[in-house]
Amino acid sequence: MQDQFYTKLISIAKIATIVVSTVAVILAFILYQTSESSEQRIVAITQIAQHPSLDQIRQGIMDELAEQGLTKAKKIKIIYENAQGNITTAVQIAQKFAGLDPEVIVGITTPSAQTIHAALRGKDIPLVFSAVTDPIGANLIKDLDHPNDDITGTIDLPPIKQQLALLKSISPNLKKIGVIYNPGEINSLKQIEKLDTMARKEGIEIIKAPAFKSNEVYGAASKLVGNVDAIYLPNDNTVAAALDSVVRVANEYKIPTLASDDQSVKHGILASLANNQYQVGRETGKLVARILHGESAKKMPVVVSNTPAVAFNELTAKRLKIDINRIRDPE
């Protein structure tokens, strides 16, 4: 009986040892994971809507961080959310990101940058904006060379003088240009203001077609039919979300279109003269990397993107009976 008792006791002791060892391993793993998580530095990225150009910018940012080795060692955790074109959602995302206390927040487009800027008041968290046309007009900064606040970024203002020259080359008898835009987007207003100033000097009239929501874009485009010689699209998030509506009207009524977004041509817009959005993202990523390496955003001048390129949609050109070979690149 004693032998059986001691045998059972030894078995219980072995089982207890195994259990204790297993628990110890699990606890060690949990502690390791917690330690790893606490060592990770968060980079939060948000954009106002899902759109090919904005996605290209985000990809450029991530590729730049990867190329610099910042994401390979898993020391940087990237969090991304988009607001699906809803300002209320953008505000909620901004507040959520501010509460995470990340190393840096990236706001792609003016609306996203503005909501983040508001959410970061009183917090020591750097903001890097991207694809913002007029950061001063958007009340993000006061000086491009000396931001002073914990904010910097990249300006994506297209070459408007060259755009106008390209439109004149496409439509030699150009007298009226229709512009579809959301009056609530400061980035669009800045572009239209510059275009209007330059067009007036050429004796060309700008006819505005406002659309406050994406579902109003088709109606805005339709109102231009018979009143304009060409349609111009600024970097407008509302219009970008309803690009198919513009293409439908333009193709039906044979109206040439020019976009400030290099991805629009793939969706049927006749031509674009715009900065390379992926390169805009890479430039933004370089600023983010500098902050992660310890530099202060307060001392980083804003970068003005300058990578313009012309693109045509050949199928659309055929539909409009436009010979793109005769069109010269604007200087």
N, C-alpha and C positions, 0 to 999 in steps of 0.2 A: 504493500500500500504506500509506504514511504517513497519507494522508487517512482511509483506512478505520480505521486504528489510533486516530487522534485522535477520530473519530466514535464509535467504540465506547467510548473512555475517557470522553467527554462523557456518553454514555448511562448508563454505570455510575455516574458522579458524580451524575447527576440522580436515578437510582434510590436511591442511597445517601442523598441529601438527603431524598427522600420518606420513606424508612425511618426516618431519624433524627428527622424531624419527627413522624412517626406515633408513634414510641416516646415522644417528648417529650410529646405530647398525652396518651397513655395514662398515663404516669407522673404528669403534672400532675393528671389526673382522679383517679387513685388517691390521690394526696396530698390532693386536695381532699376526697374522700370520707372519708378517714381523719381529716382535720381536722374535717369536719362531724360525724363520728361521735363524736370525742373531745369536741366541744363540747356534744353532746346530754346532757341530764341525765335519768337514768332514774327513773321512778316505777313501782315494782313492786306489783301488786295481786293478792291471792289470796283465795279463798273456799273453804269446806270442801266445798261441793257445788254442782251446777247446780240452781238453784231459782228460780222467777219472782221471788220477793221479793228474794233476794240479787242477782239480775240487775238488778232495779230500782235497788238501792242502788249497784251498780257503774256503771250508766248515769248515775245522778245525779252521781256523783263525776266521771266523764268529761265530762259536760255542763258542770259547774261550772268545770272547768279550761279547757274550750274557751271558755266565755263570758268568762273572765278573760284570754283571749288567750294562754294558756300553751302550748297545743298547736298553734296556727295557724302559728307561725313554725318549727315542727318542732324547737324547742329542747328540748322534752320528749318523751322516748320512753316510752310506756306499755307495760309488759310484764304480761301477765295469765296466770295458771294457776289451775285449780281442782283440788281433791284428790279429786273424785268420791266423797266420803263416807268416804275412807280416811285414818285418822290417820297411818299410816306414810308415805303419799304426801304428806300435809301437812307432815310433818317434812322430807322430802326437798326439797320446794318451798322451805320456809323456809331450809334450808341453802344451796340454790342461790341464792336471792335475796340472802342475806347475803354470799355470795361475789362478787356482782356490784357491790357497793359503791354502791348507788343513793342518790339524794338522800333518798328516803323510801320506806318500805314500808307498804302498807295491808293490814290483816288484817280481812276481813269475816267476822264470827261469832267467838264465843269460842274455839273450838278452833283456828282459823287464827291468831288473835291470840296465843294461848298458845304455839303452836309457833314463831312468829316471834320472840316475846319471848325464848324459850330460845335460839334460834339467834343472837340479837344480843348475847348476853352478851360484854362486853369490846370491843364495836364501837360506834363513834360514829355510828350510823345511826338517825334518828328512825323511830318506829313510830306510825302512826295506826290505831286500831281503829275498827270500825263494827259496829252491830247487836250490841253486847255488853250484856247485861242487868245484870251485876254485876262490873265490872272490879276492884273491891277483893276480892271473894270469889274471883275468878279469879286473884288474885295478880299482876295486871298493874300496878296502882298502889296507893298507900297513902292518897292524899288526892285527892278529885275536884277541888278548887280549886287545889291545889299538887302536881301530879304529880311534880316534881323530876327524875325520870328523863326520858330522851329519848322520852317516850311520852305521847300524849293521844288523844282520840277522841270518839265519840258513844255515849251510852247509849240503848238502845231498849227501855225498860221500859214495857209497855202499861199503861193505866189500869185496874188490877185491880178497884178499887172499883166503877167504872162497868161493868166486864164482869160482875161478879156481879149488879148491878142489872139489866142487860140479860137475863141468864139467868133471873132471877126474873120478868121481864116476859114472856119467851117461854114459860116453864113456871111458871104461878102456884102450882102445888102442889109446887114444887121442894123435895126433901128430901135427895137424894143426887146428887152430881156425880162422874162418872167422869173421871179425868185420865190420858191416855196420854202417856208421856214416857220419855226415856232417862236413867236415874239417873247416868250418867256425864257429863251435860251440866250444868254449874254454872248456866247461864242458866235452865234449866228448873226446877231445884231452888229457885232464888230466887223465881221466880214462884209455884210451888206452895206454898211456905212462906207467902207473903203471902196467897194465896187461902185457904189453910187457916185462917189466923188470922181473916180476915174472915168466912169461912163459918161458923165455930164460933159467932161472935157472933149469927149469924142462925139458929142451930139447924140448919144444913145440914152434912151429912157429906161428906167428900172420900174417894173410893175410888180408890186408885192402881192403875194398870195399867202396869207397867214393860215396856219393850221396848229391849233393848240394841242390837239391829240392826234395820234397816228390814224385813227379812223376818219379824220377830217382831211387827210392828205389827198385822197382821190378827188374830193369836191374842190379843193384848192387848185389842183392841177387842171381840172375840167374848166374852171373859170378863166384859165389863161388861154384856152383854145380860141383861135381867131384873133387874139389880141397881142400875141408876141411872136417873135421870129426864132426864139430859142429859150430854153429853160435852164436856169443855173441853180445848182444845189450847194448850199454852204455846208460846213461840217455841223449838221443838225441831227441830233439823236432821234428826235420825233419823226423826221422825214426818213431817216435811215431805216427805221423800224417798219416803214410802209413803202419801201422803194418800189415794190412791184406795182403799186398803184400809179406811180409816176411813169414807169415804163409802159404800162398798159395804155395810158392816155397819149403819151408821146408817140408810141408806135402807131396807134390808130389814126392820129391826126398829123403824122409825119413832122413832128417837131424835134429838132436836134436838142440833145441834153448834154450838159457838162457838169460833172460832180467834183467836189473837193476831197473825195474819198477814193483811194486807189482800188478798193474792192468792189465799188459800184458797177464798174464796167462788166464784171463777171455776171452781174444780174440783169444786164440788158441796157444800161445807160450807154449812150454813144461814146462818150469820151470822158477822161478824167485827167486832171493835172494836179497832182497832189504829192505830198511827202510820203515816203515809204513807211507805212505804219509799223511794220516789223522793226525797222531801224529806229523809229521813235521809241519803241519799247526797249530796244537795246540801250539807247541813250538814257532812258529812265532807269533801267536796271543798273547802269553804272553809278548813278546817284545813290540808289538804294545800297549798293555794295560799299560805297565810300562811308555811308552812315554806319553800316554793320562793322566796318573796319575801324570805327571810332571817331570819324570826322563829324563836325557839327553842321547840321543843315543850315544853321544861321549864317554860316560863312560860305555857302555854296551859291554862286550866281545861277540864275535860271538859264537853262539851255534852250536856245532857239533852234528847232529842227530845220535843216536845210538840205533835204534829199529829194527835190522835186523830179517827177518823171511823168511823161505823157503816155497814156494807154488808150486804145480804141477797141470797141467791140465790132468786129468785122461783119457779123451777121446783122447787127443793127444798122451799120453803115449801108449794107446792101438794101435793106428794107427802105431806108430813106433815100437811096440812090445817091449816096455821097461817096465820092472817090477820095479815100483817106490818103492815097499816094500824092495827091496834089496839095495836101495840107502840110505846111511847114511847121516845124517845132518853134514855138515862140522863144525869143532870146531874153 
